Amino acid sequence: MRRAFAAVAMIVALGGCSDEPGAISAVRPESDASPVPQVTATRPPLVTHPPSPRSASPRSPQAAETAEPAGAGSGEAGLDRFVAAVQKQLPAVALDRRDEEVEALGTQACDALAAGADVPAVAGELGAQGVTSDDAKKLIALARTTACRGRPKV
């Protein structure tokens, strides 16, 4: 077995050492290398603009807390609030999911609740999406308070 392995390793290693004109070399000769662009000694002038009064004003702490993260925005306010709440309160759930996937969790929870499913059943459905049961219960509570229409905001 060792001899066969050594033979295969030698064939693979020496396969690139061919003098045949049609053989492909792993290393390109210097003549094929693309030229490196020349570095200029002068720099373009630095243009500075004074800050506008609007951008210079600091944001209020309350505005920073209620602002939705970049990327959130299905156009439905309830789902946007749900995504923002999940990103803030359950970052482990939102970590590897796009905003649309987090919205889908909220929609799934709201639809199941509207169909009359109880919280443990809905949590089980969310568990099939890779959410722990504790996080699923928190997601259901967040969905009820932010995204679900016609549900009591418990």
trRosetta pair geometry for C-beta under 8 A, 3 or more apart (Angstrom, degrees):
i j d omega theta_ij theta_ji phi_ij phi_ji
1 4 5.9 -54 -151 35 32 110
1 5 6.4 30 152 -17 65 107
2 5 5.7 -57 -149 38 32 111
2 6 6.1 31 154 -19 67 107
3 6 5.7 -54 -144 39 30 110
3 7 6.2 33 154 -22 64 106
4 7 5.7 -53 -146 35 30 112
4 8 6.4 29 155 -17 64 105
5 8 5.9 -55 -149 37 30 109
5 9 6.3 31 153 -19 64 108
6 9 5.6 -55 -146 37 31 113
6 10 6.4 31 155 -20 65 106
7 10 5.8 -54 -148 35 30 110
7 11 6.4 30 154 -20 64 106
8 11 5.8 -54 -147 35 32 111
8 12 6.3 28 156 -15 65 107
9 12 6.0 -58 -148 39 29 108
9 13 6.1 25 157 -17 65 112
10 13 5.7 -57 -140 41 29 109
10 14 5.9 7 167 -1 67 115
11 14 6.4 -67 -138 48 22 95
11 15 6.2 46 155 -54 60 99
12 15 5.7 -36 -150 -2 28 122
13 16 7.8 -69 171 24 33 96
14 17 5.0 -56 -162 31 65 119
15 18 7.3 -20 175 -30 42 108
16 23 7.7 141 -147 165 43 120
16 25 6.5 93 -168 -135 95 55
16 26 5.4 -28 -134 -5 144 108
18 23 3.9 172 83 -91 124 165
19 23 7.6 87 65 20 10 140
20 23 4.3 104 68 -26 95 105
25 28 7.2 145 95 -83 107 35
25 29 7.9 55 81 -35 150 79
28 32 4.4 -106 177 79 112 129
28 33 6.4 138 110 -67 120 70
29 32 5.4 95 63 6 73 101
29 33 7.8 -117 107 -22 45 85
30 33 5.4 -37 -157 3 46 120
40 43 7.8 150 101 -74 106 42
43 46 7.8 11 128 -44 119 86
51 55 5.5 -122 -171 83 95 104
51 56 4.4 110 126 -69 127 102
52 55 4.9 76 58 16 90 99
52 56 6.7 -161 85 -13 41 92
53 56 5.7 -61 -141 36 29 113
53 57 6.9 38 161 -33 63 98
54 57 6.6 -53 -164 14 28 109
59 63 4.8 -116 180 81 102 126
59 64 5.5 116 114 -56 125 91
59 67 8.0 -7 179 -40 151 138
60 63 4.6 95 59 3 84 103
60 64 7.2 -150 93 -6 47 84
61 64 5.6 -54 -151 34 37 113
61 65 6.5 33 153 -19 67 105
62 65 5.8 -56 -151 35 34 109
62 66 6.3 12 159 -4 68 112
63 66 6.2 -67 -140 47 29 97
63 67 6.1 46 158 -46 66 102
64 67 5.9 -39 -143 9 27 118
68 72 4.5 -114 166 74 115 131
68 73 7.1 123 119 -63 144 82
68 80 5.8 -23 -121 169 154 104
68 81 7.7 -94 -93 -90 114 44
68 83 7.5 54 -156 85 110 102
68 84 4.6 -95 -124 -80 78 131
69 72 5.2 89 64 -10 75 115
69 83 7.8 -113 44 128 104 101
69 84 6.2 165 5 -114 85 79
69 87 5.6 -71 -1 110 144 166
71 99 5.3 178 136 -29 96 136
72 80 5.3 113 152 -149 105 80
72 83 4.6 172 -131 100 115 134
72 84 5.7 71 -162 -61 176 83
72 87 7.5 -109 -64 -10 131 144
72 99 5.2 -175 -102 -133 57 140
73 80 5.9 34 -99 -110 40 120
73 99 7.5 23 24 142 52 159
74 79 5.0 -19 41 93 136 132
74 80 6.2 -153 29 -62 80 82
74 83 7.9 136 -12 -20 105 139
74 99 7.5 -163 -49 135 90 112
74 100 7.3 118 -88 -104 109 70
74 103 5.5 97 -45 -117 145 159
75 80 7.8 151 22 -46 12 120
76 79 4.4 52 86 21 109 110
76 80 6.5 171 83 -15 53 88
76 147 7.9 62 126 -141 116 89
77 80 5.6 -58 -144 38 31 113
77 81 6.3 31 158 -19 67 104
78 81 5.8 -55 -150 36 29 109
78 82 6.4 33 149 -22 63 106
78 146 5.7 143 -165 146 69 63
78 147 4.1 120 149 -126 101 47
78 148 7.4 -166 176 7 140 21
78 149 7.0 -112 -46 -58 170 81
79 82 5.2 -49 -146 34 37 117
79 83 6.4 40 154 -20 67 100
79 103 4.7 44 -177 -136 121 102
79 106 5.7 157 -127 87 78 143
79 107 7.0 4 -105 -57 121 90
79 146 8.0 119 -90 129 18 101
79 147 5.2 66 -82 -124 52 115
80 83 5.8 -49 -148 33 32 110
80 84 6.5 30 153 -15 63 107
81 84 5.7 -56 -148 40 32 111
81 85 6.1 32 154 -20 67 108
81 146 4.1 -150 108 -163 109 115
81 147 6.9 -170 68 -64 92 72
82 85 5.8 -57 -146 38 28 110
82 86 6.3 27 156 -19 65 106
82 102 7.3 177 121 141 94 98
82 103 6.9 112 83 -113 120 59
82 106 4.1 64 152 -107 157 156
82 142 6.0 116 -141 139 77 101
82 143 5.9 38 -128 -104 129 59
82 146 4.4 163 -72 101 70 128
82 147 4.0 0 -51 -47 136 121
83 86 5.8 -55 -146 36 29 109
83 87 6.3 29 156 -18 64 107
83 94 7.6 108 -165 -117 69 126
83 99 5.2 34 -150 -151 147 89
83 102 4.9 107 -119 102 83 129
83 103 5.8 -25 -65 -65 112 79
83 106 7.4 -94 -55 -15 65 142
84 87 5.8 -55 -147 37 30 111
84 88 6.3 20 156 -13 64 111
85 88 5.9 -62 -146 42 30 106
85 89 5.7 -8 170 12 70 117
85 142 4.9 176 115 -155 133 121
85 145 7.9 154 -127 83 173 108
85 146 5.6 -157 1 -43 145 159
86 89 6.6 -68 -123 54 22 85
86 90 5.0 -45 -159 55 66 105
86 93 5.8 -86 -175 87 107 121
86 94 5.0 134 127 -59 99 115
86 102 5.2 -176 76 -164 153 127
86 105 7.7 101 -103 74 159 133
86 106 7.7 -122 -38 -57 134 110
86 139 6.8 31 -107 -115 112 85
86 142 6.2 135 -68 126 76 163
87 90 7.8 -24 -53 64 10 63
87 91 6.4 43 -170 -102 45 68
87 94 4.5 -127 -96 123 62 177
87 102 7.5 -4 -51 -134 84 171
88 91 7.5 -19 -159 -61 7 86
89 138 7.0 -149 129 167 118 127
89 142 6.8 180 62 -86 139 134
90 93 4.1 9 138 19 115 119
90 94 6.4 118 98 -12 78 93
90 135 5.7 113 -148 -147 131 100
90 138 5.9 149 -71 108 129 133
90 139 6.8 -44 8 -72 170 81
90 142 7.6 -110 -2 -22 125 154
91 94 5.7 -66 -143 49 39 103
91 95 6.1 67 154 -61 70 88
92 95 5.6 -22 -148 -13 30 122
92 135 7.0 -105 82 -100 109 144
93 97 7.1 -24 150 15 61 134
93 102 7.3 103 129 -116 98 99
93 105 7.7 -124 169 84 122 177
93 131 6.1 29 -125 -121 108 102
93 135 5.3 164 -69 -179 119 134
93 139 6.7 177 -154 -74 167 116
94 97 5.7 -97 -147 54 40 102
94 102 5.5 13 -112 -88 86 137
97 101 4.0 -126 -169 88 101 127
97 102 5.2 124 116 -52 128 81
97 105 7.8 11 177 -19 164 126
98 101 4.9 98 53 3 72 101
98 102 7.4 -138 97 -2 40 85
99 102 5.7 -55 -150 37 36 110
99 103 6.2 40 150 -21 67 105
100 103 5.5 -51 -148 36 33 116
100 104 6.4 40 150 -25 64 102
101 104 5.4 -46 -149 29 35 116
101 105 7.0 41 149 -21 61 96
102 105 5.6 -46 -157 27 38 114
102 106 6.8 35 147 -14 64 103
103 106 5.6 -57 -154 38 37 111
103 107 6.2 36 150 -19 70 106
104 107 5.5 -51 -142 39 34 112
104 108 6.1 39 155 -23 65 105
105 108 5.7 -53 -147 35 28 113
105 109 6.4 28 154 -18 63 106
105 126 6.2 66 -153 -130 98 105
105 129 6.3 -174 -101 106 97 163
105 131 7.0 100 -136 -48 134 147
105 139 5.9 -64 149 -171 121 141
105 143 7.8 -129 123 -72 77 126
106 109 5.8 -54 -148 36 31 110
106 110 6.3 27 156 -15 66 108
106 139 7.3 -130 -84 180 63 96
106 142 7.5 -80 -107 106 103 96
106 143 4.6 172 -144 -110 76 103
106 146 7.5 -61 -143 85 136 105
106 147 4.4 64 171 35 125 172
107 110 5.8 -56 -144 40 30 109
107 111 6.0 29 158 -19 66 109
107 147 7.4 -99 -70 155 50 139
108 111 5.9 -56 -143 38 26 109
108 112 6.3 23 159 -17 63 109
108 125 6.4 -155 158 131 117 124
108 126 6.8 145 102 -84 126 79
108 129 7.5 140 58 -37 166 147
109 112 6.0 -59 -148 38 27 108
109 113 6.3 24 156 -16 64 109
109 122 5.5 78 -136 179 71 126
109 125 7.9 169 -89 82 57 119
109 126 6.5 15 -76 -66 97 123
109 139 6.0 -162 -63 129 153 98
109 140 5.1 -161 -158 -107 130 66
109 143 4.1 140 92 28 134 173
109 144 7.9 -92 137 -42 119 69
109 147 7.9 88 72 74 108 128
109 148 7.4 -90 109 -64 90 114
110 113 5.8 -58 -146 39 29 109
110 114 6.1 29 156 -19 66 109
110 143 5.4 -140 -55 168 83 119
110 144 7.9 163 -97 -81 77 47
110 147 5.6 -108 -56 112 136 102
110 148 3.9 -178 -122 -99 102 86
110 149 7.4 61 -170 16 133 65
110 151 7.1 -131 -138 -19 83 141
111 114 5.7 -56 -145 38 29 111
111 115 6.3 27 154 -18 63 108
112 115 5.7 -57 -149 37 31 110
112 117 4.2 -39 168 39 90 140
112 121 7.0 -159 172 111 125 98
112 122 4.4 149 105 -107 138 96
112 125 5.8 -174 -82 32 158 159
113 116 7.9 87 178 -41 31 10
113 117 6.2 -82 -84 59 33 84
113 122 6.1 7 -60 -78 78 151
113 140 7.3 134 -62 -155 126 100
113 143 7.6 164 -2 109 140 123
113 144 7.0 -176 -139 -87 175 92
113 148 6.2 -24 70 -124 138 149
113 151 6.0 24 126 -106 135 141
114 148 7.1 -174 -52 -154 98 108
114 150 7.3 68 -112 76 105 115
114 151 7.2 -98 -76 -66 77 107
117 121 4.3 -122 -173 91 104 127
117 122 5.1 128 113 -56 123 86
117 125 7.6 21 157 -12 164 134
118 121 5.2 92 57 11 69 105
118 122 7.2 -140 99 -4 33 92
119 122 5.7 -58 -143 40 32 109
119 123 6.0 35 157 -22 67 107
119 137 6.6 51 172 -124 116 84
119 140 5.7 131 -138 132 89 165
120 123 5.5 -53 -143 37 32 114
120 124 6.4 38 154 -24 63 102
121 124 5.6 -51 -154 31 32 115
121 125 6.8 34 148 -19 63 101
122 125 5.5 -49 -153 32 37 113
122 126 6.5 33 151 -14 67 104
122 136 7.4 173 117 165 74 108
122 140 5.5 104 108 -102 132 128
123 126 5.7 -55 -147 40 34 109
123 127 6.2 45 149 -30 64 103
123 133 5.4 60 163 -147 123 74
123 136 3.9 116 -145 118 77 128
123 137 5.5 0 -99 -64 130 69
123 140 6.5 -67 -70 -29 81 135
124 127 5.3 -47 -148 27 33 119
124 128 7.2 41 151 -24 60 94
124 133 8.0 8 -78 -110 51 96
124 136 7.8 120 -29 154 21 164
125 128 5.9 -48 -165 21 36 113
125 129 7.6 28 142 -11 60 102
126 129 5.5 -55 -164 34 47 113
126 131 4.5 -38 149 56 96 135
126 136 3.9 154 83 -130 129 108
126 139 6.0 167 -152 71 161 144
126 140 7.4 -133 -16 -53 150 92
127 130 7.8 120 -175 -18 37 7
127 131 5.8 -101 -94 69 38 73
127 132 7.3 24 -115 -150 86 14
127 133 6.0 0 -84 -77 122 70
127 136 5.7 -48 -55 -55 75 152
131 135 5.0 -126 -176 94 92 113
131 136 4.7 120 117 -71 118 86
131 139 6.5 -22 -175 -10 155 148
132 135 4.5 84 57 15 85 104
132 136 6.7 -144 93 -12 40 88
133 136 5.3 -49 -142 33 32 117
133 137 6.6 35 157 -21 63 100
134 137 6.0 -53 -155 32 31 109
134 138 6.7 26 149 -13 63 106
135 138 5.5 -55 -150 40 37 112
135 139 6.1 44 150 -25 68 103
136 139 5.5 -50 -146 34 32 115
136 140 6.5 36 152 -22 63 101
137 140 5.7 -49 -151 31 33 113
137 141 6.7 33 151 -17 63 103
138 141 5.6 -53 -150 37 35 111
138 142 6.3 34 152 -17 67 105
139 142 5.7 -56 -147 40 32 110
139 143 6.1 34 154 -22 66 106
140 143 5.6 -52 -145 35 30 112
140 144 6.4 34 154 -22 63 104
141 144 5.8 -52 -150 32 31 113
141 145 6.5 14 158 -7 64 110
141 154 7.4 -94 -135 87 80 92
142 145 6.1 -66 -146 44 30 100
142 146 5.8 -12 169 13 69 119
142 147 7.8 41 129 4 72 103
143 146 6.6 -78 -130 53 21 86
143 147 4.9 -51 -152 48 65 113
143 148 5.5 70 146 -32 83 102
144 147 8.0 -6 -28 50 11 72
144 148 5.2 -22 -117 28 40 132
144 151 5.2 -108 -142 119 79 135
144 152 7.3 -4 -177 83 115 55
144 153 6.4 153 141 -125 86 44
144 154 5.9 -20 138 37 146 87
145 153 5.0 82 -118 -154 65 90
145 154 7.6 -107 -67 56 88 48
148 151 3.9 4 121 16 128 134
